[in-house]
Structures are given as structure tokens and as C-alpha cells.
Amino acid sequence: MFTYPTVDGQEEFKEYKEYTFTLPIGVDPDRVFKSYWVFKQGFGEHIDIIGDTATFKLKVYNKGLEQFDYNVLDVPTAGIRLPIIVGRSREGWEVYDMVENPHLLIAGETGSGKSTHIRALLTTLIHTKSPDELQLYLADMKRSEFHLFRNVPHVVEVVTETERLIEVLKELDIEMKHRGNLCDQYEVSHVDDLPFKMPYIIVCVDEVALLKKEKEIMRILEDITAIGRALSTFAILSLQRPDAEVLNGKLKQNLTVRMAFKHADGINSRITLGCEGAEDIKASESGLMLYKRDGIKRVQSPYLSLVEAKKLLKG
């Protein structure tokens, strides 16, 4: 049972109220996020909890977020080595560096905006990095999401067959070993510190739950999430319905950033985020997510239509 911590301070701004609180020594900070629903019961739906170990800020807003269209020129990516677009929170744009926060889990029901967000995320990466700087491996077992990226120079391959995906991942496994050997040879801890440039590699697997019985695939994906950070090799895994069997302890722990669009129930939300909340997102709030990195924020993903994406990828 969650015990409310003592509130240290309260401030009132035009669009929100902010409460600062500190946990007593010995209290697990993860309990704050696992008890997200408690704060929602007390303060309403439109809240953000920001913090990590002891001191937290609870922001209570007057209204929700508005939907908006994607514009590649609006996204603030300057100075970010590998920019991952999240969207707009109440504080403005949310974009983070995957080099510093490796590996991403995206989950959400059909129609929640998950696929549209992945489209915007990949399009942003393609417009930000050159093919010499970024290599993309896209796996789409349903053959429904990644066809528009097939002829993009950054995209090494769009995989639609399980047998081919095993081969591709084995090739990447060899590449990671090669990169690790280079780091040893030059006595550096990260590929970025080598005296020559190597491209970032991102493996993006849509509906990874379909592959849960493929032990070799899951093993290599787990290896990527375990050691890929120093080797500039990253994973983006997405699925409609969170699966505890797929997201086992090691794999889930290594997916350091989570984006949860609308979920069916609190159980699924807990699998993705470690707390409830994603089940309360309304069907009409397409593109709205709970974004977990150094706290939990409500973020509105930009809307990028298939037609617009094709235009941007041809340009």
C-alpha cells in the first residue's frame, strides 16, 4: 500500500499547480510510478510526475494536450547525436538522444497512434542523419508498416520473413563483436571514441510479440539491448499488446525508455510502464502517450500521414 510522502512545497502557475515532495529514506522510488493511479485519483487525469530517487515534482494541469500535425522543420534536433522524437508535452517539445538513453519500447492498441508515431520517429532520424551516419534494419512480420521506407538509402533492409530476420540479426551479432574488438584494440569504451567514424545502427522490430517463440531472434535482441549502447547498436521494439512472456526481466530492464499509447487495461499498462495509467487514455485521444524516461509525462505525438511521409522520404 502506498503512503503519501510529505509535501515540501506548492506553487501555482497559470496552467498548472506544482507540488514538490521527498520520499523518506529507505522507500523505493519505483513505488511512486507504480502508484501513479493513486495520484490520478487525488489530482485528476492531467498530471506528470518527474523525479528519480528522492525528490519528485507532481504537476497538475488544467487541461489535456492538443493534437497537431508533423512538420520536420519544427523538431528541435540540433546538437543531438541520435534524436528520437517523442512529441509535445505541456513543457514543449520532447526529443531525446538515443546514444545516452539506448533502446526503446513502444506499445499501444490498434488506432492508438503507435504506428503513426514510429513513422514520424523514423522519418525524423532519416532527415537528421546521412546514410553514412545511420543504418536502419526494419522488421515487419505483418507486412503493413515499413514498405514506404524500402527504397530509402539509410534502410539496409526491410525484413518480412522470420528466416531472413534470423540471418540479419546473426550478421549484426558478428558486427557487434567486430566493434567490440575495435574498442579493445584502440582502448576506448565507446565506438564514438574511435579515431574513425562508424554508423549508428538501429534495429526496429514491429510487433515483436509474433517472434516470442523464435529463441535465436530473442537472444540476439536481448544481446543488442544488453551491450549495444557502447557499440552504437540500438533496438526499437513495438507491440500492440504488452506480453510478459516477450518482455522478460532482462529484455524489459534493458529497454530504458518506454512510450505507452492507449492500453486495454491496467495489467498491460503495468507490463509496459511498471504502473497503471495507459488504460485511461481515451480512444479519441489518438497519439497521446505516457512517456517514461526520467519520470512519466503525458506527451502528444505528432500526426504524420502516410501520404506526407512518402513526400518527405522522396525529398
Secondary structure, DSSP 8 states (H G I E B T S, - for coil): -----EEEEEEE-SSEEEEEEE--TT--THHHHHTHHHHHHHH-SSEEEEESSSEEEEEEESS-----B--GGGS--TT-SSEEEEEEETTEEEEEETTTS--EEEE--TTSSHHHHHHHHHHHHHHHS-TTTEEEEEEETTSSSSGGGTT-TTEEEEE-SHHHHHHHHHHHHHHHHHHHHHHHHHT-SSGGGSSS---EEEEEEESGGGGTT-HHHHHHHHHHHHHTGGGTEEEEEEESS--TTTS-HHHHHH--EEEE---SSHHHHHHHHSSS-GGGS-TT-TTEEEEESSEEEEEE--B--HHHHHHHHH-
